[in-house]
Amino acid sequence: MRRWRELIIDTWGALAYKPAFRAVVEGRSTRLPGPAGASWVPEEDRRRLAAYTILAAYDSNQAAALLGEDGDDRREYGDASVVVDQTLSHLLGETQQIVVEGADDDVTAQEREALLREWAAGEHLWMRMQHAERNAVLLGDTVYLLAWSRAKDRPVLKTIDPGFYFPVLPDGAIDAAEYPQRVHLAWEVPGDPATGRKGTLRRVTYELGPISEEGSTTRTYPWASRPSALTCYLTDAEWDLDQVDKAGDIDALSLRRARFRTNADGEVLNRLDLQVDFIPIVHVPNTIGAEHFGQSSLLSAAQLLDDLAAADTDSQRASATTGSPIIGLSGARLPVDRNTGQPLPVRVEPGMVWPLGDSGQLSTVDMSAQLAELREYVETLRERLSVVTRLPGSVLGTVSPAEVPSGYALQLSFGPLHAMVRSMRLAREAKYPLLLKMVQRLYQLGGVLPSGENHRATIAFGPYLPTDLSAALELVARGVQAGVLSLETGVRILVDAGLPIEDAALEVARLREFPTAVTQRGDSDGNTPV
């Protein structure tokens, strides 16, 4: 009955069987690195931080150290890392591209699209996205941070480890889409005994609040048509770790004990007015759910990964006894140590000869059958891993595409993968347009873009499976010729199919300027298409 009462069903409940995870939740000492059990970590965030650490251990082949046993001889062959990398690859697709609505025929939208693409190149967006989205797939969450740079005259982008992210969610929030009014980014900085520097806790806080204490002051932002009484305040402070226990958790730290940092302009970062009415942080969950945080792609397979590591370890041990079999000797004249008179250890080496007496015998223990069984068990677990993670064997490398009976059968095997990728991309459908909206607003704040409503921009992910380019070309040609597809839609289809078209609007303009042979010649009946 007690175990039933202690059962907690949440995003990270799949790791409740881990002794290290339970130790953090129950407040006991643990071998987990990081501040999961630190006094400044809110109670509701300890399970999340403990889960992040355990999942990172799987990714780095160190999960055995968290099983509560000696894992020195435990074999982990990177199965978790393969699942994460393959999931990430299919999520992002072969290409990523910023697309602005109306850029096909609107000059202003085309200019906005060009500016955002230039910004993406300058900020290495696609490289940062690879890093950020890998965190999302592995840990369940990732975080982007934006700020205006006067030196670069553009918004700068940073990716934040989700373990540093502590949103203060509204009381009673039941909708994952509810945006927090206050967000903390916090981490510990270890001390340096050589210099005598103490360990510190640093906390960067973004908070929405009234422009004035009375709440009567308003401001009209470049992107809004109505005045607003809200602004975003930035506070960057640090505390000595030995003082943190007396100050409370991350949201209740006493500012009387804090030391405030300054920015490049010498301004003290204590409720600095950022002149924006939004928090420039975008949290991206890995999955769709009612909770604020997402779920790792490894959570459902955690126990399976443990079993697979155990089976690999047993297989390795069995292969050692198969390669160097156990040998029994009787009636053999073995070498003797001249000093002690004791038989010397028998070594099995190529070319070794043991003289046997008339009744001497030599026998070996054959373990090859057990090794074959273990290898078959490992393959069974890998097939189960493919089912649980929804990655077909051809993606994980356990099945060769040449072994599939037909292309249709191969296409059917991708069904679960299609569903998973659609769901993961849907979880990001509102997040990247929000990120690009913030980028445009910061450009307006810096005077680069004019005031007014911004265009909706998003990031289009390319195909994640090989496509039949000739079939796509034929589909577009027939569709445009028959008048059931516009030229703009046809070019979009070709972009999604993976053709190297960098600018869809420019491609449409080129096609209209130089009509193709398809639009110039008639069909087989001699009819000239319109």
Secondary structure per residue as TSV (DSSP state, phi and psi in degrees):
chain	resnum	aa	ss	phi	psi
A	1	M	-	360.0	-39.3
A	2	R	H	-62.6	-42.0
A	3	R	H	-62.8	-35.9
A	4	W	H	-65.2	-39.8
A	5	R	H	-69.2	-28.8
A	6	E	H	-84.9	-5.5
A	7	L	-	-68.0	124.7
A	8	I	-	-118.9	120.2
A	9	I	-	-104.0	107.5
A	10	D	S	-149.1	-166.9
A	11	T	T	-58.8	-33.9
A	12	W	T	-106.9	13.8
A	13	G	G	-63.9	-21.9
A	14	A	G	-66.4	-14.9
A	15	L	G	-101.1	11.0
A	16	A	T	-65.9	-18.5
A	17	Y	T	-77.1	-11.0
A	18	K	-	-77.7	125.2
A	19	P	H	-57.3	-39.8
A	20	A	H	-65.0	-36.6
A	21	F	H	-67.2	-45.1
A	22	R	H	-64.3	-35.0
A	23	A	H	-63.2	-40.6
A	24	V	H	-66.1	-44.9
A	25	V	H	-64.1	-38.3
A	26	E	T	-86.1	-0.2
A	27	G	T	78.4	16.2
A	28	R	-	-90.0	165.4
A	29	S	-	-64.6	146.9
A	30	T	-	-145.6	157.7
A	31	R	-	-88.9	3.2
A	32	L	-	-66.8	129.6
A	33	P	-	-73.0	163.0
A	34	G	S	92.8	175.4
A	35	P	S	-92.6	26.4
A	36	A	T	-56.3	-34.8
A	37	G	T	-103.1	12.1
A	38	A	-	-67.4	154.4
A	39	S	T	-66.2	-26.5
A	40	W	T	-82.9	-9.0
A	41	V	S	-81.1	124.5
A	42	P	-	-59.0	149.2
A	43	E	H	-55.7	-40.5
A	44	E	H	-72.7	-12.3
A	45	D	H	-101.1	-6.7
A	46	R	H	-67.9	-40.2
A	47	R	H	-62.3	-40.7
A	48	R	H	-64.4	-46.9
A	49	L	H	-66.4	-37.9
A	50	A	H	-63.6	-40.4
A	51	A	H	-64.5	-41.8
A	52	Y	H	-57.7	-44.3
A	53	T	H	-65.7	-42.8
A	54	I	H	-65.6	-42.9
A	55	L	H	-64.4	-38.2
A	56	A	H	-64.9	-32.7
A	57	A	H	-66.7	-38.8
A	58	Y	H	-60.0	-43.6
A	59	D	H	-64.5	-30.7
A	60	S	T	-101.7	17.4
A	61	N	T	59.9	39.1
A	62	Q	-	-126.7	19.3
A	63	A	G	-66.2	-26.5
A	64	A	G	-61.9	-30.0
A	65	A	G	-67.1	-14.6
A	66	L	G	-103.9	8.4
A	67	L	T	-87.1	0.1
A	68	G	T	76.3	22.2
A	69	E	S	-144.3	170.2
A	70	D	-	-73.8	117.0
A	71	G	-	-106.9	21.6
A	72	D	T	-63.0	-36.5
A	73	D	T	-102.6	15.6
A	74	R	-	-78.3	135.3
A	75	R	-	-98.3	125.6
A	76	E	-	-132.9	117.2
A	77	Y	-	-104.7	23.5
A	78	G	S	82.8	19.8
A	79	D	H	-63.4	-39.3
A	80	A	H	-63.2	-43.1
A	81	S	H	-63.9	-38.1
A	82	V	H	-63.6	-42.9
A	83	V	H	-61.0	-45.0
A	84	V	H	-64.6	-47.2
A	85	D	H	-65.7	-40.7
A	86	Q	H	-70.9	-38.0
A	87	T	H	-63.2	-44.0
A	88	L	H	-61.7	-44.5
A	89	S	H	-59.4	-42.5
A	90	H	H	-77.7	-29.6
A	91	L	H	-63.5	-49.6
A	92	L	H	-78.3	-25.2
A	93	G	-	77.4	-178.6
A	94	E	S	-72.0	-30.2
A	95	T	-	-136.9	158.6
A	96	Q	E	-133.3	138.8
A	97	Q	E	-149.1	137.4
A	98	I	E	-80.2	129.9
A	99	V	E	-127.5	129.7
A	100	V	E	-107.4	131.3
A	101	E	T	-60.9	134.3
A	102	G	T	85.8	2.8
A	103	A	T	-70.4	-10.9
A	104	D	T	-69.1	-34.1
A	105	D	T	-137.7	2.2
A	106	D	-	-108.2	120.3
A	107	V	H	-63.7	-41.0
A	108	T	H	-62.8	-42.2
A	109	A	H	-65.6	-36.7
A	110	Q	H	-63.4	-41.9
A	111	E	H	-65.0	-39.5
A	112	R	H	-65.3	-40.3
A	113	E	H	-63.3	-41.7
A	114	A	H	-63.9	-39.6
A	115	L	H	-64.7	-44.7
A	116	L	H	-66.4	-36.1
A	117	R	H	-69.9	-35.6
A	118	E	H	-65.5	-40.8
A	119	W	H	-62.6	-42.6
A	120	A	H	-61.0	-40.3
A	121	A	H	-67.3	-42.0
A	122	G	H	-67.0	-33.4
A	123	E	T	-95.4	7.0
A	124	H	T	52.7	47.6
A	125	L	H	-57.7	-43.0
A	126	W	H	-69.3	-35.6
A	127	M	H	-67.5	-43.7
A	128	R	H	-65.0	-34.9
A	129	M	H	-65.9	-38.4
A	130	Q	H	-57.5	-46.5
A	131	H	H	-66.6	-45.8
A	132	A	H	-65.6	-45.7
A	133	E	H	-70.5	-26.1
A	134	R	H	-66.4	-38.4
A	135	N	H	-60.9	-40.9
A	136	A	H	-63.6	-44.9
A	137	V	H	-66.7	-41.7
A	138	L	H	-75.9	-48.1
A	139	L	H	-99.4	-23.3
A	140	G	S	108.7	-15.0
A	141	D	E	-148.8	156.7
A	142	T	E	-148.7	161.2
A	143	V	E	-138.6	134.2
A	144	Y	E	-110.4	144.1
A	145	L	E	-127.3	131.0
A	146	L	E	-115.4	149.2
A	147	A	E	-156.1	150.9
A	148	W	E	-84.7	131.3
A	149	S	E	-107.9	116.6
A	150	R	T	-69.7	-32.4
A	151	A	T	-67.0	-41.8
A	152	K	T	-91.8	-12.4
A	153	D	T	57.8	41.0
A	154	R	E	-162.9	163.3
A	155	P	E	-68.0	141.3
A	156	V	E	-109.5	146.8
A	157	L	E	-118.5	136.9
A	158	K	E	-130.2	146.5
A	159	T	E	-100.7	134.3
A	160	I	E	-113.5	133.3
A	161	D	-	-60.5	129.0
A	162	P	G	-63.0	-17.5
A	163	G	G	-68.7	-15.0
A	164	F	G	-93.5	-2.7
A	165	Y	E	-98.3	119.6
A	166	F	E	-131.7	86.2
A	167	P	E	-76.3	144.8
A	168	V	E	-98.1	95.7
A	169	L	-	-75.5	149.1
A	170	P	-	-58.7	146.0
A	171	D	T	-61.7	131.5
A	172	G	T	74.9	15.8
A	173	A	-	-66.4	124.7
A	174	I	-	-118.4	-3.5
A	175	D	-	-108.7	124.7
A	176	A	T	-63.8	-19.1
A	177	A	T	-82.7	-8.8
A	178	E	-	-64.8	128.2
A	179	Y	-	-91.5	130.9
A	180	P	-	-68.0	149.3
A	181	Q	S	-87.8	-14.9
A	182	R	E	-143.9	132.5
A	183	V	E	-132.3	132.0
A	184	H	E	-108.4	138.6
A	185	L	E	-112.7	116.0
A	186	A	E	-137.5	143.6
A	187	W	E	-159.2	158.1
A	188	E	E	-93.0	140.7
A	189	V	E	-111.3	112.8
A	190	P	-	-64.4	151.7
A	191	G	-	-75.8	168.5
A	192	D	B	-125.1	101.2
A	193	P	T	-59.9	-29.0
A	194	A	T	-65.0	-37.7
A	195	T	T	-100.9	-6.5
A	196	G	T	80.4	8.8
A	197	R	B	-75.0	132.0
A	198	K	-	-78.6	156.2
A	199	G	-	-70.2	142.0
A	200	T	E	-130.3	161.4
A	201	L	E	-113.7	124.0
A	202	R	E	-108.4	136.0
A	203	R	E	-134.0	122.9
A	204	V	E	-108.1	122.5
A	205	T	E	-117.9	130.7
A	206	Y	E	-112.6	126.8
A	207	E	E	-141.7	133.5
A	208	L	E	-86.0	134.9
A	209	G	E	-159.9	171.6
A	210	P	E	-65.5	148.5
A	211	I	S	-64.5	-38.0
A	212	S	S	-123.5	161.6
A	213	E	T	-63.0	-34.1
A	214	E	T	-73.8	-22.4
A	215	G	S	81.2	8.0
A	216	S	-	-94.1	-17.2
A	217	T	-	-75.8	134.5
A	218	T	-	-124.8	164.9
A	219	R	B	-146.6	137.0
A	220	T	-	-99.2	114.5
A	221	Y	-	-83.3	153.6
A	222	P	T	-58.9	-24.8
A	223	W	T	-97.3	1.7
A	224	A	-	-122.1	152.1
A	225	S	S	-96.2	-14.5
A	226	R	S	-117.8	149.9
A	227	P	-	-66.5	151.9
A	228	S	B	-128.1	144.9
A	229	A	S	-97.7	3.0
A	230	L	E	-102.0	151.2
A	231	T	E	-148.8	168.9
A	232	C	E	-107.4	130.2
A	233	Y	E	-107.9	140.5
A	234	L	E	-113.9	129.7
A	235	T	E	-128.8	127.1
A	236	D	E	-125.0	109.2
A	237	A	E	-137.4	164.2
A	238	E	E	-141.2	151.8
A	239	W	E	-129.0	149.1
A	240	D	E	-69.4	137.7
A	241	L	H	-62.2	-31.8
A	242	D	H	-72.0	-9.1
A	243	Q	H	-101.7	-8.9
A	244	V	H	-68.2	-38.4
A	245	D	T	-57.9	-26.3
A	246	K	T	-89.7	-6.6
A	247	A	T	-103.1	-19.2
A	248	G	-	105.9	-171.4
A	249	D	S	-78.5	-175.8
A	250	I	T	-62.1	-29.0
A	251	D	T	-91.1	-5.7
A	252	A	S	-124.4	20.2
A	253	L	-	-65.2	135.8
A	254	S	-	-75.2	122.6
A	255	L	G	-72.0	-12.7
A	256	R	G	-66.3	-25.8
A	257	R	G	-96.8	3.4
A	258	A	-	-90.5	155.0
A	259	R	E	-115.6	123.7
A	260	F	E	-91.4	141.6
A	261	R	-	-90.6	168.7
A	262	T	B	-123.1	156.9
A	263	N	-	-94.6	-172.8
A	264	A	T	-65.4	-22.5
A	265	D	T	-91.2	5.4
A	266	G	-	82.4	7.5
A	267	E	-	-79.7	135.6
A	268	V	B	-74.3	127.3
A	269	L	-	-87.2	67.7
A	270	N	S	-126.4	96.7
A	271	R	S	55.8	51.5
A	272	L	E	-75.1	127.3
A	273	D	E	-75.2	116.7
A	274	L	-	-84.9	-3.8
A	275	Q	S	65.1	27.8
A	276	V	-	-132.5	155.5
A	277	D	S	-106.0	28.6
A	278	F	S	-144.1	157.2
A	279	I	-	-87.0	119.7
A	280	P	-	-78.1	47.7
A	281	I	E	-127.3	132.9
A	282	V	E	-120.9	117.0
A	283	H	E	-95.5	127.1
A	284	V	E	-114.9	110.9
A	285	P	E	-80.9	155.0
A	286	N	S	-78.7	-26.6
A	287	T	S	-134.4	165.7
A	288	I	-	-85.5	134.5
A	289	G	-	-169.6	171.1
A	290	A	S	-79.5	-18.9
A	291	E	S	-89.5	162.5
A	292	H	S	-66.5	-40.1
A	293	F	S	-91.6	153.4
A	294	G	-	-93.2	-177.4
A	295	Q	-	-118.1	136.7
A	296	S	-	-66.2	147.8
A	297	S	T	-71.5	-9.4
A	298	L	T	-96.7	-14.2
A	299	L	G	-58.6	-45.0
A	300	S	G	-69.0	-15.5
A	301	A	G	-110.1	12.3
A	302	A	H	-61.2	-50.6
A	303	Q	H	-66.8	-34.4
A	304	L	H	-64.7	-38.4
A	305	L	H	-65.6	-35.5
A	306	D	H	-64.7	-45.0
A	307	D	H	-64.4	-37.9
A	308	L	H	-66.2	-41.3
A	309	A	H	-64.2	-39.9
A	310	A	H	-65.1	-41.0
A	311	A	H	-67.7	-38.9
A	312	D	H	-63.3	-38.0
A	313	T	H	-65.5	-45.8
A	314	D	H	-63.8	-38.1
A	315	S	H	-65.2	-39.9
A	316	Q	H	-64.9	-41.2
A	317	R	H	-65.4	-40.2
A	318	A	H	-68.1	-34.6
A	319	S	H	-67.4	-28.6
A	320	A	H	-66.7	-41.3
A	321	T	H	-73.8	-24.3
A	322	T	H	-76.2	-43.0
A	323	G	H	-71.0	-33.8
A	324	S	S	-124.1	80.9
A	325	P	-	-65.4	157.7
A	326	I	E	-76.7	127.5
A	327	I	E	-118.5	134.9
A	328	G	E	-110.9	131.2
A	329	L	E	-120.7	141.2
A	330	S	E	-143.0	142.0
A	331	G	E	72.4	24.4
A	332	A	E	-103.8	144.3
A	333	R	-	-89.8	98.8
A	334	L	-	-90.8	149.5
A	335	P	-	-64.7	148.0
A	336	V	B	-122.5	140.4
A	337	D	-	-69.4	121.3
A	338	R	T	-65.1	-27.4
A	339	N	T	-80.4	-43.5
A	340	T	T	-100.5	-21.0
A	341	G	-	79.0	4.6
A	342	Q	-	-90.9	147.4
A	343	P	B	-61.6	139.9
A	344	L	-	-78.0	153.5
A	345	P	-	-59.3	139.8
A	346	V	-	-85.8	128.1
A	347	R	-	-113.1	136.7
A	348	V	-	-96.8	112.8
A	349	E	-	-136.3	154.6
A	350	P	T	-59.1	135.8
A	351	G	T	83.8	1.1
A	352	M	-	-69.6	136.7
A	353	V	-	-123.9	128.9
A	354	W	-	-116.7	114.9
A	355	P	-	-67.6	128.3
A	356	L	E	-112.1	145.7
A	357	G	E	-75.0	-173.8
A	358	D	E	-62.4	-33.9
A	359	S	E	-105.0	13.9
A	360	G	E	-69.8	149.4
A	361	Q	E	-138.7	152.0
A	362	L	E	-132.8	126.4
A	363	S	E	-135.2	151.4
A	364	T	E	-125.7	153.4
A	365	V	E	-98.3	115.4
A	366	D	-	-87.9	113.0
A	367	M	-	-105.7	9.4
A	368	S	H	-64.7	-33.4
A	369	A	H	-64.5	-42.5
A	370	Q	H	-65.1	-36.5
A	371	L	H	-64.2	-41.3
A	372	A	H	-62.7	-40.5
A	373	E	H	-63.4	-41.7
A	374	L	H	-65.0	-41.4
A	375	R	H	-64.7	-37.8
A	376	E	H	-66.0	-38.1
A	377	Y	H	-65.0	-39.9
A	378	V	H	-60.7	-43.5
A	379	E	H	-65.1	-34.8
A	380	T	H	-63.4	-42.0
A	381	L	H	-65.7	-38.1
A	382	R	H	-67.0	-35.0
A	383	E	H	-66.0	-40.3
A	384	R	H	-64.4	-38.9
A	385	L	H	-60.3	-38.4
A	386	S	H	-63.0	-39.6
A	387	V	H	-69.8	-45.8
A	388	V	H	-67.4	-41.2
A	389	T	H	-85.4	-5.1
A	390	R	T	61.8	30.5
A	391	L	-	-110.5	114.0
A	392	P	-	-62.0	158.8
A	393	G	H	-57.8	-33.2
A	394	S	H	-66.5	-25.3
A	395	V	H	-82.1	-40.5
A	396	L	H	-78.4	-11.0
A	397	G	T	88.8	9.5
A	398	T	S	-88.6	-14.9
A	399	V	S	-131.2	130.8
A	400	S	-	-80.5	134.4
A	401	P	G	-56.3	-25.9
A	402	A	G	-68.3	-20.3
A	403	E	G	-84.5	-10.6
A	404	V	S	-75.2	134.0
A	405	P	S	-62.4	-31.4
A	406	S	-	-157.0	163.3
A	407	G	H	-64.1	-33.4
A	408	Y	H	-66.1	-40.1
A	409	A	H	-64.6	-37.9
A	410	L	H	-65.0	-41.0
A	411	Q	H	-63.6	-39.5
A	412	L	H	-63.9	-34.0
A	413	S	H	-66.7	-18.5
A	414	F	T	-86.4	1.5
A	415	G	H	-54.7	-54.6
A	416	P	H	-60.1	-36.2
A	417	L	H	-65.0	-42.3
A	418	H	H	-57.3	-47.6
A	419	A	H	-63.0	-40.8
A	420	M	H	-65.3	-45.6
A	421	V	H	-65.8	-40.3
A	422	R	H	-60.3	-43.3
A	423	S	H	-66.0	-42.3
A	424	M	H	-67.4	-38.6
A	425	R	H	-69.5	-33.1
A	426	L	H	-64.8	-35.8
A	427	A	H	-63.6	-22.5
A	428	R	T	-102.4	0.4
A	429	E	T	-62.0	-33.5
A	430	A	T	-96.1	-13.7
A	431	K	H	-80.9	-45.6
A	432	Y	H	-73.0	-34.9
A	433	P	H	-60.8	-35.3
A	434	L	H	-64.9	-41.5
A	435	L	H	-61.2	-45.3
A	436	L	H	-72.1	-29.0
A	437	K	H	-63.9	-42.6
A	438	M	H	-64.2	-38.1
A	439	V	H	-60.3	-45.3
A	440	Q	H	-64.6	-38.4
A	441	R	H	-67.3	-37.5
A	442	L	H	-67.6	-35.1
A	443	Y	H	-63.1	-38.2
A	444	Q	H	-66.0	-40.9
A	445	L	H	-62.8	-34.5
A	446	G	T	-83.1	-0.9
A	447	G	T	82.7	8.0
A	448	V	S	-80.1	-38.7
A	449	L	S	-108.5	150.0
A	450	P	-	-73.6	164.2
A	451	S	S	-68.7	157.6
A	452	G	S	128.9	176.3
A	453	E	-	-70.5	138.9
A	454	N	-	-90.1	154.5
A	455	H	-	-72.3	148.0
A	456	R	-	-77.2	125.2
A	457	A	E	-125.2	149.4
A	458	T	E	-146.0	174.7
A	459	I	E	-110.3	120.1
A	460	A	E	-94.3	123.3
A	461	F	E	-88.0	137.8
A	462	G	-	-78.9	-177.6
A	463	P	-	-64.8	147.6
A	464	Y	S	-112.6	-1.7
A	465	L	S	-127.3	154.6
A	466	P	-	-56.6	136.0
A	467	T	-	-115.2	155.1
A	468	D	-	-86.6	97.2
A	469	L	H	-64.0	-38.8
A	470	S	H	-64.7	-37.3
A	471	A	H	-67.1	-39.0
A	472	A	H	-64.8	-42.3
A	473	L	H	-62.7	-42.2
A	474	E	H	-66.7	-39.4
A	475	L	H	-61.4	-46.4
A	476	V	H	-66.7	-43.8
A	477	A	H	-60.0	-46.0
A	478	R	H	-67.9	-39.2
A	479	G	H	-67.0	-42.8
A	480	V	H	-68.1	-40.6
A	481	Q	H	-64.5	-37.6
A	482	A	H	-81.7	-8.5
A	483	G	T	81.8	11.3
A	484	V	S	-95.4	-7.8
A	485	L	S	-129.8	135.8
A	486	S	-	-77.8	160.9
A	487	L	H	-63.0	-37.3
A	488	E	H	-64.2	-43.8
A	489	T	H	-65.2	-40.4
A	490	G	H	-60.3	-41.7
A	491	V	H	-66.0	-38.0
A	492	R	H	-61.4	-40.1
A	493	I	H	-62.2	-41.6
A	494	L	H	-66.9	-36.4
A	495	V	H	-63.5	-46.0
A	496	D	H	-64.2	-28.5
A	497	A	H	-75.8	-12.4
A	498	G	T	106.3	9.0
A	499	L	-	-69.5	144.6
A	500	P	-	-75.2	65.1
A	501	I	-	-103.0	109.3
A	502	E	S	-78.6	-34.7
A	503	D	-	-132.0	108.2
A	504	A	H	-64.9	-41.0
A	505	A	H	-64.2	-41.7
A	506	L	H	-65.8	-36.4
A	507	E	H	-66.0	-39.9
A	508	V	H	-62.9	-42.8
A	509	A	H	-63.0	-39.4
A	510	R	H	-65.3	-41.2
A	511	L	H	-65.4	-36.5
A	512	R	H	-72.4	-29.6
A	513	E	H	-78.1	-35.2
A	514	F	S	-122.9	88.6
A	515	P	-	-57.4	141.6
A	516	T	-	-77.5	166.1
A	517	A	H	-63.0	-27.8
A	518	V	H	-65.5	-39.0
A	519	T	H	-81.2	-11.1
A	520	Q	H	-95.3	-31.2
A	521	R	S	-97.2	163.5
A	522	G	-	-86.4	173.4
A	523	D	-	-84.6	-170.6
A	524	S	T	-65.4	-20.2
A	525	D	T	-94.1	3.3
A	526	G	S	88.0	2.8
A	527	N	-	-78.7	136.0
A	528	T	-	-92.7	121.3
A	529	P	-	-68.2	149.6
A	530	V	-	-76.3	360.0
